[in-house]
Structure formats: C-alpha cells, structure tokens
Amino acid sequence: MITPIEYWADMPVLVNHCAGEARAWFLLAHGAGASMESDFMAAMAQKLAGDIFTVVRFEFPYMQQRRITGKKSPPNRMPRLLEHWQEVIAIVAARTDLPLVVGGKSMGGRSASLVMADEQQQFRQWRQRLIAGVCFGYPFHPPAKPDNTRVEHLKTLRKPLCIFHGTRDPFGKPEAVSGYGLSKAVSINWLESGDHDFKPLKRSGLTQGQLIGCAAAGAGEFVNRCLGGD
C-alpha cells in the first residue's frame, strides 16, 4: 500500500498510523542520500507503526528542494537541520498531546540525537514531550576515517537514546564503538551481518526485511519502556 503525501504547513509528510490507539508519535528523518520515500524508510515506517506509533516521515530543506527541481544537492549543514527539526516538532506538537519520539536513518538519526542532547537549548520548550530518540545506522564516523568521530554529545546524553546498527556497517564497527565511552543513556543493539542499510550477507540466512523488522520491534519495546510499559 502506497502512503500518500500530505502537506502540513506546506511541509510534505508521510504518515503511517498504528493498528491500535497510538501511545506516541514517532518523527522519522531520512538519511543524507535518499528521501522519505526510499524503500528503507517506507519499510521502517510501516514496521514501526505497529501497535503504538503514529509515524511521521518528513524531509529536510535540501531534499524538499530536490523534490521540486529534480536536482541533487548536498545536505544542509547541521545547524540548518536542527532548525528544521524545530519546525517539524512545532507542527507535530500542535497536532497531538501525545509524547514525541525523534529518530531517523544515519544523518537523520544523528540529527535526532542532537535534538535530544541537553546542550541544544532551542528544544527546551519541548523537553518534557521528547521522551526518547532512536537511530537506525548511526554514522559514528565517515567510512575509512575512524578518527573523525561524531560522538561527543553521546558521552554526556541524559535522555534515553537507542541505536540499531549493523555489525558490518562501515560507519562504525563493534570493536571501535565499544571503546567510545558513551553515556549510560545510550543503548546499542547490534544487527548481525547488517550493513548501513541493514542488508545482511546471504550466507547469514537473514534478509534486510528481517533486520528492519527486528530494529522496528526493538524500537517499539524501547519506547514502551520509556513510556512506563512492561
């Protein structure tokens, strides 16, 4: 089933509704190279919705411009991405009184983790609403540049953040990530044989769909705990 694009305050969004009564709204951001309509994003949103989430996919300004012009451009710099997160959260917060979860794939997940960071004062007004963050394939460092890490804010994070990451992901291997000294608020779930898009090796006997489903289910369990569920 194709999810139709809606426009909230002129912002294109895709909304996946849960089967039951939502307990939280999940704001899901895309990665650097693919839009909110990518196969990965569509599959993850569908699986995430499950029984407890209303999932809202959105696009950063550079991707919205690509939608209009058809021309590729590099991602906006992080300050602009965080400004857009402000806009998105404000729009969604006006539509629901439920708790909010922020998350995303790769760059989208990294920016979501910065939204959760205590030093980002522009999000203070929503601090009580933002109960958790979830990252799917966190870019701990650029491929082949293990010394260029992006983890400083993860060492002092106090809000709960859950990362789902493939063991073959070139943006951070288990042996390196284990030595980063991340905050106790950050939990990492390793997806066996998965790459940055959660695609496993054939010999693993697993499929990308299974790993996406595993990550979505784990995210649901994580957020349920943050909500005070069993």
Salt bridges, closest charged atoms under 4 A:
GLU37 OE1 - ARG67 NH1 2.98
GLU59 OE2 - ARG67 NH2 2.72
GLU83 OE1 - ARG80 NH1 3.51
GLU87 OE2 - ARG80 NH1 3.53
GLU87 OE1 - HIS84 ND1 3.14
ASP118 OD2 - ARG158 NE 2.76
GLU152 OE2 - LYS155 NZ 3.10
ASP169 OD2 - HIS165 NE2 3.50
ASP169 OD2 - HIS196 ND1 2.63
ASP197 OD1 - LYS105 NZ 2.79
